[in-house]
Amino acid sequence: MDEAPAPDDRLRRSGLLVPANQPKQVMGAGRFPADEVIFDLAGAGRDEKDTARAGVAEALQTTDYGEQIVSVRINAIDTMWAYRDVIDVVERAGEFVDCIVVPDVLAPGDIEFVDNLLRMIEQRLDLAHSIGIVAQIDNATALTLINEIALVSDRLEALVFDSAAMGGALGTTAPDRGAHGDPWRAIRMQVLVAARAADVQAIEAHTVDAGDDTFTAAVQRSHGLGYDGVTCVHPAQVNQANTIFAAG
């Protein structure tokens, strides 16, 4: 068997966000050619957190996702669910988890918290690999500390910029591409520069619907700026993202 690529060499042209509270989607995510599947615990409803977490852990133990990067998007660190997301999933199925995605990062300490939890669980279970971390940048506080966040942990593999979440956090009502050009260009470049300085990947989250021409334009923009890939919310978007980023 070929040796798995090192985290720095992993392709992340396309990441498919999979709702953790949808068991059929979780089990079937490997059917699509995404470089990364991201099981989203954060999107599960308040009363679904425990069952979603257990379902993801079971799926990881019983489903072969091939060569895909397998990531789990936990709840934000300032919620009461985040620590159980890490502990329950990694203790049960850590050998099948490549990365933990941390949304709503506010400070380097959020990443350090997850880093320390992973270290303790890995030591306890004697895991054969180190689980990586992906930090989602989607609020003003994170943006002011982005360089510190990017450098805080050797586990960090990527920074993800989510313009929709950032717009919500800032109260921005302008469309993604308004009359005065791209309102997020400066922030996109700030995230990219921080990622390059820290030698981690830069990913952009896209939330537009499948079949929408704006998705193509958004992915082309991410690629043109120098990003390494995008996340998708629909399987139909995966091939398009792979094709655009394969163009070089």
FIKOLZA-1660 file (N, C-alpha, C; in steps of 0.1 Angstrom, whole numbers, plus 5000, padded with zeros to 4 digits):
% residues 248
   i   px   py   pz ch aa at
   1 5008 4988 5000  A  M  N
   1 5000 5000 5000  A  M CA
   1 5009 5012 5000  A  M  C
   2 5005 5022 4992  A  D  N
   2 5013 5035 4991  A  D CA
   2 5011 5042 5004  A  D  C
   3 5022 5049 5008  A  E  N
   3 5022 5057 5021  A  E CA
   3 5012 5069 5019  A  E  C
   4 5004 5072 5029  A  A  N
   4 4995 5083 5028  A  A CA
   4 5003 5096 5027  A  A  C
   5 4998 5106 5019  A  P  N
   5 5005 5118 5018  A  P CA
   5 5006 5126 5031  A  P  C
   6 5017 5133 5033  A  A  N
   6 5018 5141 5045  A  A CA
   6 5008 5152 5045  A  A  C
   7 5004 5157 5057  A  P  N
   7 4994 5168 5057  A  P CA
   7 4997 5179 5047  A  P  C
   8 5010 5183 5046  A  D  N
   8 5013 5195 5037  A  D CA
   8 5011 5191 5023  A  D  C
   9 5010 5178 5019  A  D  N
   9 5009 5174 5005  A  D CA
   9 4994 5171 5002  A  D  C
  10 4985 5171 5011  A  R  N
  10 4971 5168 5009  A  R CA
  10 4964 5177 4999  A  R  C
  11 4957 5172 4990  A  L  N
  11 4949 5180 4981  A  L CA
  11 4936 5184 4988  A  L  C
  12 4933 5197 4987  A  R  N
  12 4920 5202 4992  A  R CA
  12 4914 5210 4982  A  R  C
  13 4914 5206 4969  A  R  N
  13 4907 5214 4959  A  R CA
  13 4892 5215 4962  A  R  C
  14 4886 5204 4967  A  S  N
  14 4872 5204 4970  A  S CA
  14 4870 5198 4984  A  S  C
  15 4862 5204 4992  A  G  N
  15 4858 5198 5005  A  G CA
  15 4843 5198 5005  A  G  C
  16 4837 5187 5007  A  L  N
  16 4822 5185 5007  A  L CA
  16 4817 5186 5021  A  L  C
  17 4809 5196 5024  A  L  N
  17 4803 5197 5038  A  L CA
  17 4791 5188 5039  A  L  C
  18 4791 5179 5048  A  V  N
  18 4781 5169 5049  A  V CA
  18 4773 5170 5063  A  V  C
  19 4760 5172 5063  A  P  N
  19 4753 5174 5075  A  P CA
  19 4754 5162 5084  A  P  C
  20 4759 5163 5096  A  A  N
  20 4760 5151 5105  A  A CA
  20 4747 5146 5110  A  A  C
  21 4737 5154 5109  A  N  N
  21 4723 5149 5113  A  N CA
  21 4715 5142 5102  A  N  C
  22 4722 5139 5091  A  Q  N
  22 4716 5132 5079  A  Q CA
  22 4724 5119 5077  A  Q  C
  23 4720 5108 5084  A  P  N
  23 4728 5096 5083  A  P CA
  23 4730 5090 5069  A  P  C
  24 4720 5091 5060  A  K  N
  24 4722 5086 5047  A  K CA
  24 4733 5094 5039  A  K  C
  25 4733 5107 5041  A  Q  N
  25 4744 5116 5035  A  Q CA
  25 4757 5113 5041  A  Q  C
  26 4758 5110 5054  A  V  N
  26 4771 5107 5060  A  V CA
  26 4776 5094 5055  A  V  C
  27 4768 5084 5054  A  M  N
  27 4772 5071 5049  A  M CA
  27 4776 5071 5034  A  M  C
  28 4769 5080 5027  A  G  N
  28 4771 5080 5012  A  G CA
  28 4781 5090 5007  A  G  C
  29 4787 5098 5016  A  A  N
  29 4796 5109 5012  A  A CA
  29 4808 5104 5004  A  A  C
  30 4812 5092 5006  A  G  N
  30 4824 5086 4999  A  G CA
  30 4821 5084 4984  A  G  C
  31 4809 5085 4980  A  R  N
  31 4805 5083 4966  A  R CA
  31 4810 5094 4957  A  R  C
  32 4812 5106 4963  A  F  N
  32 4815 5117 4955  A  F CA
  32 4831 5120 4955  A  F  C
  33 4836 5126 4944  A  P  N
  33 4850 5127 4943  A  P CA
  33 4856 5139 4950  A  P  C
  34 4851 5143 4961  A  A  N
  34 4857 5154 4969  A  A CA
  34 4870 5150 4975  A  A  C
  35 4880 5159 4975  A  D  N
  35 4893 5156 4981  A  D CA
  35 4891 5154 4996  A  D  C
  36 4881 5161 5002  A  E  N
  36 4879 5161 5016  A  E CA
  36 4864 5160 5019  A  E  C
  37 4860 5151 5028  A  V  N
  37 4846 5151 5033  A  V CA
  37 4846 5157 5047  A  V  C
  38 4837 5166 5050  A  I  N
  38 4837 5173 5063  A  I CA
  38 4823 5171 5069  A  I  C
  39 4823 5163 5080  A  F  N
  39 4811 5159 5087  A  F CA
  39 4808 5170 5097  A  F  C
  40 4796 5177 5094  A  D  N
  40 4793 5189 5101  A  D CA
  40 4785 5187 5114  A  D  C
  41 4791 5186 5125  A  L  N
  41 4784 5185 5138  A  L CA
  41 4778 5199 5142  A  L  C
  42 4785 5210 5138  A  A  N
  42 4780 5223 5142  A  A CA
  42 4766 5226 5137  A  A  C
  43 4763 5221 5125  A  G  N
  43 4750 5224 5119  A  G CA
  43 4738 5216 5124  A  G  C
  44 4741 5206 5133  A  A  N
  44 4730 5198 5138  A  A CA
  44 4722 5207 5149  A  A  C
  45 4709 5204 5150  A  G  N
  45 4701 5212 5159  A  G CA
  45 4705 5208 5173  A  G  C
  46 4700 5217 5182  A  R  N
  46 4704 5215 5197  A  R CA
  46 4700 5201 5202  A  R  C
  47 4689 5196 5198  A  D  N
  47 4684 5183 5202  A  D CA
  47 4690 5171 5195  A  D  C
  48 4698 5175 5184  A  E  N
  48 4704 5164 5176  A  E CA
  48 4719 5162 5179  A  E  C
  49 4725 5170 5187  A  K  N
  49 4739 5170 5189  A  K CA
  49 4744 5156 5192  A  K  C
  50 4738 5149 5202  A  D  N
  50 4743 5137 5207  A  D CA
  50 4742 5126 5196  A  D  C
  51 4730 5125 5190  A  T  N
  51 4728 5115 5180  A  T CA
  51 4736 5117 5168  A  T  C
  52 4738 5130 5164  A  A  N
  52 4747 5133 5152  A  A CA
  52 4761 5129 5155  A  A  C
  53 4766 5132 5167  A  R  N
  53 4780 5128 5171  A  R CA
  53 4782 5113 5171  A  R  C
  54 4772 5106 5176  A  A  N
  54 4773 5091 5177  A  A CA
  54 4772 5085 5163  A  A  C
  55 4764 5091 5154  A  G  N
  55 4762 5086 5141  A  G CA
  55 4775 5088 5132  A  G  C
  56 4781 5099 5134  A  V  N
  56 4794 5101 5127  A  V CA
  56 4804 5091 5131  A  V  C
  57 4806 5089 5144  A  A  N
  57 4816 5080 5149  A  A CA
  57 4813 5066 5144  A  A  C
  58 4800 5062 5144  A  E  N
  58 4797 5049 5138  A  E CA
  58 4800 5048 5124  A  E  C
  59 4797 5058 5116  A  A  N
  59 4799 5058 5102  A  A CA
  59 4814 5057 5099  A  A  C
  60 4822 5064 5106  A  L  N
  60 4837 5064 5104  A  L CA
  60 4842 5050 5107  A  L  C
  61 4836 5042 5116  A  Q  N
  61 4841 5029 5119  A  Q CA
  61 4836 5018 5109  A  Q  C
  62 4826 5021 5102  A  T  N
  62 4820 5011 5093  A  T CA
  62 4820 5014 5078  A  T  C
  63 4824 5026 5075  A  T  N
  63 4824 5031 5061  A  T CA
  63 4838 5034 5056  A  T  C
  64 4841 5029 5044  A  D  N
  64 4854 5032 5038  A  D CA
  64 4853 5044 5029  A  D  C
  65 4860 5055 5033  A  Y  N
  65 4860 5067 5025  A  Y CA
  65 4872 5068 5016  A  Y  C
  66 4878 5057 5014  A  G  N
  66 4889 5057 5004  A  G CA
  66 4901 5066 5008  A  G  C
  67 4905 5074 4997  A  E  N
  67 4917 5082 4999  A  E CA
  67 4913 5097 5003  A  E  C
  68 4900 5099 5006  A  Q  N
  68 4896 5112 5010  A  Q CA
  68 4901 5116 5023  A  Q  C
  69 4904 5129 5025  A  I  N
  69 4906 5135 5038  A  I CA
  69 4893 5134 5046  A  I  C
  70 4893 5128 5058  A  V  N
  70 4881 5127 5066  A  V CA
  70 4882 5137 5077  A  V  C
  71 4873 5147 5077  A  S  N
  71 4873 5158 5087  A  S CA
  71 4860 5158 5095  A  S  C
  72 4861 5163 5107  A  V  N
  72 4849 5165 5115  A  V CA
  72 4848 5180 5119  A  V  C
  73 4837 5187 5116  A  R  N
  73 4836 5201 5120  A  R CA
  73 4828 5201 5133  A  R  C
  74 4835 5205 5143  A  I  N
  74 4829 5205 5156  A  I CA
  74 4821 5218 5159  A  I  C
  75 4814 5218 5170  A  N  N
  75 4808 5231 5174  A  N CA
  75 4818 5241 5179  A  N  C
  76 4814 5253 5179  A  A  N
  76 4824 5264 5183  A  A CA
  76 4829 5262 5197  A  A  C
  77 4841 5266 5200  A  I  N
  77 4847 5264 5213  A  I CA
  77 4839 5271 5224  A  I  C
  78 4832 5282 5221  A  D  N
  78 4825 5289 5232  A  D CA
  78 4811 5283 5234  A  D  C
  79 4808 5271 5229  A  T  N
  79 4796 5264 5231  A  T CA
  79 4798 5252 5241  A  T  C
  80 4788 5246 5246  A  M  N
  80 4789 5235 5256  A  M CA
  80 4791 5222 5249  A  M  C
  81 4791 5221 5236  A  W  N
  81 4792 5209 5229  A  W CA
  81 4806 5205 5223  A  W  C
  82 4815 5215 5222  A  A  N
  82 4827 5213 5215  A  A CA
  82 4836 5202 5221  A  A  C
  83 4837 5202 5234  A  Y  N
  83 4846 5192 5240  A  Y CA
  83 4842 5178 5238  A  Y  C
  84 4828 5176 5239  A  R  N
  84 4823 5163 5237  A  R CA
  84 4824 5159 5222  A  R  C
  85 4823 5168 5213  A  D  N
  85 4825 5165 5199  A  D CA
  85 4839 5158 5197  A  D  C
  86 4849 5165 5202  A  V  N
  86 4863 5160 5201  A  V CA
  86 4864 5146 5208  A  V  C
  87 4860 5146 5221  A  I  N
  87 4863 5134 5229  A  I CA
  87 4855 5122 5223  A  I  C
  88 4842 5124 5221  A  D  N
  88 4834 5112 5217  A  D CA
  88 4837 5107 5203  A  D  C
  89 4840 5115 5194  A  V  N
  89 4843 5111 5180  A  V CA
  89 4857 5105 5180  A  V  C
  90 4867 5112 5185  A  V  N
  90 4881 5108 5184  A  V CA
  90 4883 5095 5193  A  V  C
  91 4877 5094 5205  A  E  N
  91 4879 5082 5213  A  E CA
  91 4873 5070 5206  A  E  C
  92 4862 5072 5199  A  R  N
  92 4856 5060 5193  A  R CA
  92 4861 5057 5179  A  R  C
  93 4865 5068 5172  A  A  N
  93 4869 5065 5158  A  A CA
  93 4881 5073 5153  A  A  C
  94 4890 5077 5162  A  G  N
  94 4901 5085 5159  A  G CA
  94 4910 5080 5148  A  G  C
  95 4911 5067 5147  A  E  N
  95 4920 5061 5137  A  E CA
  95 4915 5065 5123  A  E  C
  96 4903 5069 5122  A  F  N
  96 4897 5072 5109  A  F CA
  96 4895 5087 5106  A  F  C
  97 4899 5095 5116  A  V  N
  97 4898 5110 5115  A  V CA
  97 4911 5116 5111  A  V  C
  98 4911 5124 5101  A  D  N
  98 4923 5131 5096  A  D CA
  98 4924 5145 5103  A  D  C
  99 4913 5152 5103  A  C  N
  99 4913 5166 5108  A  C CA
  99 4901 5169 5116  A  C  C
 100 4902 5179 5125  A  I  N
 100 4891 5185 5132  A  I CA
 100 4890 5199 5127  A  I  C
 101 4879 5203 5122  A  V  N
 101 4876 5217 5117  A  V CA
 101 4870 5225 5129  A  V  C
 102 4876 5236 5132  A  V  N
 102 4871 5244 5143  A  V CA
 102 4865 5257 5137  A  V  C
 103 4851 5258 5138  A  P  N
 103 4845 5270 5133  A  P CA
 103 4845 5282 5143  A  P  C
 104 4842 5294 5139  A  D  N
 104 4840 5305 5148  A  D CA
 104 4852 5307 5157  A  D  C
 105 4864 5305 5152  A  V  N
 105 4876 5307 5160  A  V CA
 105 4877 5321 5164  A  V  C
 106 4880 5324 5177  A  L  N
 106 4881 5337 5182  A  L CA
 106 4895 5341 5186  A  L  C
 107 4903 5331 5189  A  A  N
 107 4917 5334 5194  A  A CA
 107 4925 5322 5193  A  A  C
 108 4939 5324 5194  A  P  N
 108 4947 5312 5193  A  P CA
 108 4944 5301 5204  A  P  C
 109 4939 5306 5215  A  G  N
 109 4935 5296 5226  A  G CA
 109 4925 5286 5222  A  G  C
 110 4916 5290 5212  A  D  N
 110 4907 5280 5208  A  D CA
 110 4914 5268 5201  A  D  C
 111 4924 5271 5193  A  I  N
 111 4931 5261 5186  A  I CA
 111 4940 5253 5196  A  I  C
 112 4946 5260 5206  A  E  N
 112 4953 5253 5216  A  E CA
 112 4945 5243 5224  A  E  C
 113 4932 5247 5227  A  F  N
 113 4923 5238 5234  A  F CA
 113 4921 5225 5227  A  F  C
 114 4918 5226 5214  A  V  N
 114 4916 5214 5206  A  V CA
 114 4929 5206 5205  A  V  C
 115 4940 5213 5203  A  D  N
 115 4953 5207 5202  A  D CA
 115 4956 5198 5214  A  D  C
 116 4953 5204 5226  A  N  N
 116 4956 5197 5238  A  N CA
 116 4947 5185 5240  A  N  C
 117 4934 5187 5237  A  L  N
 117 4925 5175 5238  A  L CA
 117 4929 5164 5229  A  L  C
 118 4933 5167 5216  A  L  N
 118 4938 5157 5207  A  L CA
 118 4950 5150 5212  A  L  C
 119 4959 5158 5217  A  R  N
 119 4972 5152 5223  A  R CA
 119 4969 5142 5233  A  R  C
 120 4960 5145 5243  A  M  N
 120 4957 5136 5254  A  M CA
 120 4950 5123 5249  A  M  C
 121 4941 5125 5240  A  I  N
 121 4934 5113 5234  A  I CA
 121 4943 5104 5226  A  I  C
 122 4951 5111 5218  A  E  N
 122 4961 5103 5210  A  E CA
 122 4970 5095 5219  A  E  C
 123 4975 5101 5230  A  Q  N
 123 4984 5094 5239  A  Q CA
 123 4976 5082 5246  A  Q  C
 124 4964 5085 5250  A  R  N
 124 4957 5075 5257  A  R CA
 124 4954 5063 5248  A  R  C
 125 4951 5065 5236  A  L  N
 125 4947 5055 5226  A  L CA
 125 4959 5049 5218  A  L  C
 126 4970 5056 5220  A  D  N
 126 4982 5053 5212  A  D CA
 126 4979 5052 5197  A  D  C
 127 4973 5063 5193  A  L  N
 127 4970 5065 5178  A  L CA
 127 4982 5065 5170  A  L  C
 128 4981 5059 5158  A  A  N
 128 4993 5058 5149  A  A CA
 128 4996 5071 5142  A  A  C
 129 4986 5080 5142  A  H  N
 129 4988 5093 5134  A  H CA
 129 4984 5104 5143  A  H  C
 130 4989 5116 5139  A  S  N
 130 4985 5128 5145  A  S CA
 130 4973 5135 5138  A  S  C
 131 4963 5139 5145  A  I  N
 131 4951 5144 5138  A  I CA
 131 4953 5159 5136  A  I  C
 132 4951 5164 5124  A  G  N
 132 4953 5178 5121  A  G CA
 132 4941 5187 5125  A  G  C
 133 4943 5200 5124  A  I  N
 133 4933 5210 5127  A  I CA
 133 4932 5220 5116  A  I  C
 134 4919 5224 5113  A  V  N
 134 4916 5234 5103  A  V CA
 134 4909 5245 5111  A  V  C
 135 4913 5257 5109  A  A  N
 135 4907 5269 5116  A  A CA
 135 4898 5277 5106  A  A  C
 136 4886 5279 5110  A  Q  N
 136 4877 5287 5102  A  Q CA
 136 4877 5302 5107  A  Q  C
 137 4880 5311 5097  A  I  N
 137 4881 5325 5101  A  I CA
 137 4868 5332 5096  A  I  C
 138 4859 5336 5105  A  D  N
 138 4846 5341 5101  A  D CA
 138 4841 5352 5110  A  D  C
 139 4850 5359 5117  A  N  N
 139 4845 5370 5126  A  N CA
 139 4857 5380 5127  A  N  C
 140 4853 5392 5132  A  A  N
 140 4863 5402 5133  A  A CA
 140 4874 5400 5143  A  A  C
 141 4871 5393 5154  A  T  N
 141 4881 5390 5164  A  T CA
 141 4892 5381 5158  A  T  C
 142 4888 5371 5151  A  A  N
 142 4897 5362 5145  A  A CA
 142 4906 5369 5135  A  A  C
 143 4900 5378 5128  A  L  N
 143 4907 5384 5117  A  L CA
 143 4919 5393 5123  A  L  C
 144 4916 5399 5135  A  T  N
 144 4927 5408 5141  A  T CA
 144 4938 5399 5147  A  T  C
 145 4935 5386 5149  A  L  N
 145 4945 5377 5155  A  L CA
 145 4949 5366 5145  A  L  C
 146 4947 5368 5132  A  I  N
 146 4949 5357 5123  A  I CA
 146 4963 5352 5122  A  I  C
 147 4973 5361 5123  A  N  N
 147 4987 5356 5122  A  N CA
 147 4990 5347 5134  A  N  C
 148 4986 5351 5146  A  E  N
 148 4988 5343 5158  A  E CA
 148 4981 5330 5157  A  E  C
 149 4968 5330 5152  A  I  N
 149 4961 5318 5150  A  I CA
 149 4968 5308 5141  A  I  C
 150 4973 5314 5130  A  A  N
 150 4979 5306 5119  A  A CA
 150 4992 5299 5124  A  A  C
 151 4998 5304 5134  A  L  N
 151 5011 5299 5139  A  L CA
 151 5010 5292 5152  A  L  C
 152 4999 5291 5158  A  V  N
 152 4998 5286 5172  A  V CA
 152 5000 5271 5174  A  V  C
 153 4998 5263 5163  A  S  N
 153 4999 5249 5165  A  S CA
 153 5005 5242 5153  A  S  C
 154 5014 5232 5155  A  D  N
 154 5019 5225 5144  A  D CA
 154 5009 5216 5138  A  D  C
 155 4998 5214 5144  A  R  N
 155 4987 5206 5138  A  R CA
 155 4979 5213 5127  A  R  C
 156 4980 5226 5127  A  L  N
 156 4972 5234 5118  A  L CA
 156 4976 5231 5104  A  L  C
 157 4966 5227 5096  A  E  N
 157 4968 5224 5082  A  E CA
 157 4962 5234 5072  A  E  C
 158 4952 5242 5077  A  A  N
 158 4945 5251 5067  A  A CA
 158 4938 5262 5075  A  A  C
 159 4937 5274 5069  A  L  N
 159 4928 5284 5073  A  L CA
 159 4916 5284 5063  A  L  C
 160 4904 5285 5068  A  V  N
 160 4892 5286 5059  A  V CA
 160 4886 5299 5061  A  V  C
 161 4884 5307 5050  A  F  N
 161 4877 5320 5050  A  F CA
 161 4862 5317 5046  A  F  C
 162 4853 5321 5055  A  D  N
 162 4839 5320 5052  A  D CA
 162 4833 5334 5051  A  D  C
 163 4831 5339 5038  A  S  N
 163 4826 5352 5037  A  S CA
 163 4811 5354 5041  A  S  C
 164 4803 5344 5040  A  A  N
 164 4789 5345 5044  A  A CA
 164 4788 5346 5059  A  A  C
 165 4796 5338 5066  A  A  N
 165 4796 5339 5081  A  A CA
 165 4802 5352 5085  A  A  C
 166 4813 5356 5078  A  M  N
 166 4819 5369 5082  A  M CA
 166 4809 5381 5080  A  M  C
 167 4802 5380 5069  A  G  N
 167 4792 5391 5066  A  G CA
 167 4782 5391 5077  A  G  C
 168 4777 5379 5082  A  G  N
 168 4768 5379 5093  A  G CA
 168 4773 5385 5106  A  G  C
 169 4786 5382 5108  A  A  N
 169 4792 5386 5121  A  A CA
 169 4794 5402 5120  A  A  C
 170 4797 5407 5108  A  L  N
 170 4800 5421 5107  A  L CA
 170 4787 5430 5105  A  L  C
 171 4776 5423 5101  A  G  N
 171 4764 5430 5098  A  G CA
 171 4765 5436 5084  A  G  C
 172 4773 5430 5075  A  T  N
 172 4775 5435 5061  A  T CA
 172 4763 5430 5053  A  T  C
 173 4756 5439 5046  A  T  N
 173 4745 5435 5038  A  T CA
 173 4748 5436 5023  A  T  C
 174 4760 5440 5019  A  A  N
 174 4764 5441 5005  A  A CA
 174 4765 5427 4999  A  A  C
 175 4761 5426 4987  A  P  N
 175 4763 5413 4980  A  P CA
 175 4777 5409 4979  A  P  C
 176 4780 5396 4976  A  D  N
 176 4794 5392 4975  A  D CA
 176 4802 5400 4965  A  D  C
 177 4795 5404 4954  A  R  N
 177 4802 5412 4944  A  R CA
 177 4793 5424 4941  A  R  C
 178 4795 5435 4947  A  G  N
 178 4786 5447 4946  A  G CA
 178 4791 5456 4935  A  G  C
 179 4785 5468 4935  A  A  N
 179 4787 5478 4925  A  A CA
 179 4802 5483 4926  A  A  C
 180 4808 5482 4937  A  H  N
 180 4822 5487 4939  A  H CA
 180 4832 5476 4939  A  H  C
 181 4828 5465 4933  A  G  N
 181 4838 5453 4932  A  G CA
 181 4836 5444 4944  A  G  C
 182 4846 5436 4946  A  D  N
 182 4845 5425 4956  A  D CA
 182 4847 5431 4970  A  D  C
 183 4837 5432 4979  A  P  N
 183 4839 5438 4992  A  P CA
 183 4848 5430 5001  A  P  C
 184 4850 5417 4998  A  W  N
 184 4858 5408 5007  A  W CA
 184 4873 5406 5002  A  W  C
 185 4876 5413 4991  A  R  N
 185 4890 5410 4985  A  R CA
 185 4901 5412 4995  A  R  C
 186 4901 5423 5003  A  A  N
 186 4911 5426 5012  A  A CA
 186 4912 5416 5023  A  A  C
 187 4901 5411 5028  A  I  N
 187 4901 5400 5038  A  I CA
 187 4905 5387 5032  A  I  C
 188 4901 5384 5020  A  R  N
 188 4906 5372 5013  A  R CA
 188 4921 5372 5012  A  R  C
 189 4927 5383 5009  A  M  N
 189 4941 5384 5008  A  M CA
 189 4948 5383 5021  A  M  C
 190 4942 5389 5031  A  Q  N
 190 4947 5388 5045  A  Q CA
 190 4948 5374 5050  A  Q  C
 191 4937 5366 5047  A  V  N
 191 4937 5352 5051  A  V CA
 191 4948 5344 5043  A  V  C
 192 4949 5347 5030  A  L  N
 192 4959 5340 5022  A  L CA
 192 4973 5343 5026  A  L  C
 193 4976 5356 5029  A  V  N
 193 4989 5360 5034  A  V CA
 193 4993 5353 5047  A  V  C
 194 4983 5352 5056  A  A  N
 194 4986 5346 5069  A  A CA
 194 4988 5331 5067  A  A  C
 195 4981 5325 5058  A  A  N
 195 4983 5310 5055  A  A CA
 195 4996 5308 5049  A  A  C
 196 5000 5316 5039  A  R  N
 196 5013 5314 5033  A  R CA
 196 5025 5316 5042  A  R  C
 197 5023 5326 5051  A  A  N
 197 5034 5329 5061  A  A CA
 197 5036 5317 5071  A  A  C
 198 5025 5310 5074  A  A  N
 198 5025 5299 5083  A  A CA
 198 5027 5286 5076  A  A  C
 199 5028 5286 5063  A  D  N
 199 5030 5274 5055  A  D CA
 199 5018 5264 5057  A  D  C
 200 5006 5270 5057  A  V  N
 200 4994 5261 5057  A  V CA
 200 4985 5265 5045  A  V  C
 201 4975 5257 5042  A  Q  N
 201 4967 5259 5031  A  Q CA
 201 4956 5270 5033  A  Q  C
 202 4952 5276 5023  A  A  N
 202 4941 5286 5023  A  A CA
 202 4929 5281 5015  A  A  C
 203 4918 5280 5022  A  I  N
 203 4906 5274 5016  A  I CA
 203 4895 5285 5018  A  I  C
 204 4886 5285 5008  A  E  N
 204 4874 5294 5009  A  E CA
 204 4862 5286 5009  A  E  C
 205 4853 5290 5019  A  A  N
 205 4840 5283 5020  A  A CA
 205 4830 5290 5011  A  A  C
 206 4823 5282 5003  A  H  N
 206 4813 5287 4994  A  H CA
 206 4799 5281 4997  A  H  C
 207 4789 5289 4998  A  T  N
 207 4776 5284 5003  A  T CA
 207 4765 5286 4992  A  T  C
 208 4769 5290 4980  A  V  N
 208 4758 5292 4970  A  V CA
 208 4753 5278 4965  A  V  C
 209 4741 5278 4960  A  D  N
 209 4734 5266 4956  A  D CA
 209 4740 5260 4944  A  D  C
 210 4738 5247 4942  A  A  N
 210 4743 5240 4931  A  A CA
 210 4736 5245 4918  A  A  C
 211 4743 5246 4907  A  G  N
 211 4738 5250 4895  A  G CA
 211 4737 5265 4893  A  G  C
 212 4741 5272 4904  A  D  N
 212 4741 5287 4903  A  D CA
 212 4754 5291 4897  A  D  C
 213 4753 5299 4886  A  D  N
 213 4765 5304 4879  A  D CA
 213 4775 5311 4888  A  D  C
 214 4770 5317 4899  A  T  N
 214 4779 5324 4908  A  T CA
 214 4789 5315 4915  A  T  C
 215 4785 5302 4916  A  F  N
 215 4795 5293 4922  A  F CA
 215 4807 5291 4913  A  F  C
 216 4805 5290 4900  A  T  N
 216 4817 5290 4891  A  T CA
 216 4826 5302 4892  A  T  C
 217 4819 5314 4892  A  A  N
 217 4827 5326 4893  A  A CA
 217 4834 5327 4906  A  A  C
 218 4828 5322 4917  A  A  N
 218 4834 5323 4930  A  A CA
 218 4846 5314 4931  A  A  C
 219 4845 5302 4926  A  V  N
 219 4856 5292 4926  A  V CA
 219 4867 5297 4917  A  V  C
 220 4864 5303 4906  A  Q  N
 220 4875 5308 4897  A  Q CA
 220 4882 5320 4904  A  Q  C
 221 4874 5328 4912  A  R  N
 221 4881 5339 4919  A  R CA
 221 4890 5333 4930  A  R  C
 222 4885 5323 4937  A  S  N
 222 4894 5317 4948  A  S CA
 222 4907 5312 4942  A  S  C
 223 4905 5305 4930  A  H  N
 223 4917 5299 4924  A  H CA
 223 4926 5310 4919  A  H  C
 224 4921 5320 4913  A  G  N
 224 4929 5331 4907  A  G CA
 224 4936 5339 4918  A  G  C
 225 4931 5340 4930  A  L  N
 225 4937 5347 4941  A  L CA
 225 4949 5339 4947  A  L  C
 226 4949 5326 4944  A  G  N
 226 4959 5317 4949  A  G CA
 226 4955 5308 4960  A  G  C
 227 4942 5307 4963  A  Y  N
 227 4937 5297 4973  A  Y CA
 227 4940 5283 4968  A  Y  C
 228 4940 5274 4978  A  D  N
 228 4943 5260 4975  A  D CA
 228 4931 5252 4972  A  D  C
 229 4919 5257 4975  A  G  N
 229 4907 5249 4973  A  G CA
 229 4895 5256 4979  A  G  C
 230 4883 5250 4978  A  V  N
 230 4871 5255 4983  A  V CA
 230 4863 5244 4990  A  V  C
 231 4853 5248 4999  A  T  N
 231 4844 5239 5004  A  T CA
 231 4831 5241 4996  A  T  C
 232 4823 5230 4995  A  C  N
 232 4811 5230 4987  A  C CA
 232 4800 5225 4996  A  C  C
 233 4787 5229 4993  A  V  N
 233 4776 5225 5001  A  V CA
 233 4767 5215 4994  A  V  C
 234 4771 5212 4981  A  H  N
 234 4763 5202 4973  A  H CA
 234 4773 5193 4965  A  H  C
 235 4770 5180 4965  A  P  N
 235 4779 5171 4957  A  P CA
 235 4780 5175 4942  A  P  C
 236 4770 5182 4937  A  A  N
 236 4771 5185 4922  A  A CA
 236 4782 5196 4920  A  A  C
 237 4787 5202 4930  A  Q  N
 237 4797 5213 4929  A  Q CA
 237 4811 5207 4929  A  Q  C
 238 4812 5195 4933  A  V  N
 238 4826 5189 4936  A  V CA
 238 4834 5188 4923  A  V  C
 239 4829 5182 4913  A  N  N
 239 4836 5181 4900  A  N CA
 239 4841 5194 4894  A  N  C
 240 4832 5204 4896  A  Q  N
 240 4835 5217 4890  A  Q CA
 240 4847 5223 4898  A  Q  C
 241 4847 5222 4911  A  A  N
 241 4858 5227 4919  A  A CA
 241 4871 5220 4916  A  A  C
 242 4870 5207 4914  A  N  N
 242 4882 5199 4911  A  N CA
 242 4888 5203 4898  A  N  C
 243 4879 5205 4888  A  T  N
 243 4883 5209 4874  A  T CA
 243 4890 5223 4874  A  T  C
 244 4884 5232 4881  A  I  N
 244 4890 5246 4881  A  I CA
 244 4904 5246 4888  A  I  C
 245 4905 5239 4899  A  F  N
 245 4918 5239 4906  A  F CA
 245 4928 5230 4900  A  F  C
 246 4924 5221 4892  A  A  N
 246 4933 5212 4885  A  A CA
 246 4940 5219 4873  A  A  C
 247 4934 5231 4869  A  A  N
 247 4938 5238 4857  A  A CA
 247 4952 5244 4859  A  A  C
 248 4956 5246 4872  A  G  N
 248 4969 5251 4875  A  G CA
 248 4970 5266 4873  A  G  C
% end
